[in-house]
Amino acid sequence: MKIFVTKYALTQGIIEEEAFLLPCESEIYGYYDRGEVTFYYPSEYSVTRDKAIQKANQMRQDKINFLLEQIGKLENLRFE
């Protein structure tokens, strides 16, 4: 099954992987990479490209809001 990984969306973009559903879990997917299995939990992937784009855009906006908050704190910081 094809999944769209959003775990690293802000650094590597949305990654499209051919993954398989783990037999012991209903929503955890894995894929083989150089002989090792990598797992993705439901919060780290989407099953459609549109949902992955929505998730990545939300992650982007959350990061912008966090950085704006940090900028505000630094602007209010005074050394006297």
N, C-alpha and C positions, 0 to 999 in steps of 0.2 A: 504494500500500500504506500502511496505517496503522502508524505507529510511535509509541512512547511515549518521549519524550526525558527522560532522567534527569540530563543534564549540569548543569542548574540546579535540581535538585530541592530543595536546601536553601535556596534563595533565592526561587524562583518556583514551586516545585511541579513535578509531573510534567506535561509539555506533550505533548498529543496532536497529531501532525502527519500530514498526508497527504503522503507522500514517495515518491520514485521511486529505484529502484536505479540507481546510475551504471553506464553501459555498460562502463567500463574497469575497474571494481572489483567484486568479488563481495559485499562486506559493507558498503560505504559508501553511505549514503543521502543524498539531498539534497532540498531543497524550495525553491520559489520564494517570495521575500518581497520585495515591491516591486521586482520586476525583477532581483533578485540571487538567486543560488543559495547556500544555506547547506548545509554538509556536516555529517554526523554519522558518527563512527566507531563501531565495534562497542561500545566501552566507554562510549559516551555515550547509548545507546538500548536499548530492549527491544522485541520484537515483540508481546509480550502485556502486558496491564495488570498481571497478577499478578506477572510477573517484574520489571516496573518498580517495583512497590510493594516487593518484596523488596529490590531494589537500593537504592531510596531509604531504606528502613529501615536497611540496612547502612551506607549513607553517613552517616545520622544518628547511628548508634551509634559509628561511627569518629570522627565529629566530637566527640561527647560524651567519648569516651575521651581524645582529644587535648586537649580543654579541661581535663579533670580532671587530666591530667598537667601541664599548664601551671599550673593552680592549685596543685598540690603543689609545684612548683618555686618559685612565688612565696611560698608559705607558709614554705618552708624558707630563704628569702632573709633574711638579717639584716644590718643596718647598725649597726655598733658604733663 
